[in-house]
Amino acid sequence: MGNANVTARLDSETKEKLDLLAKSTARSKSFLISEAVRTYVKEQAWQIDAIKEGLEQANSGNFASNNEIKSTFEKWGVDDQKFIY
């Protein structure tokens, strides 16, 4: 997979910290930014996929029963009297 150039603006404090990190780790700023963006995109993609899956389940009528919800609340010590179900 090839690389593509991207331009971004950073506030001066973040830029200074990036410069320091690059120097301290003997890595280029480009490498550090690329790794940061790759990690962020991966995390966000996972979250979006999970939301889409949840919506598909909801649209197909696949919901937790009232008993399942109550059991989960009890498991985690949540006062289920605050919720109407």
PyMOL commands that set and color helices and strands:
alter all, ss='L'
color gray80, all
select helices_A, chain A and resi 12-25+29-59+66-75+80-82
alter helices_A, ss='H'
color red, helices_A
deselect
rebuild
show_as cartoon
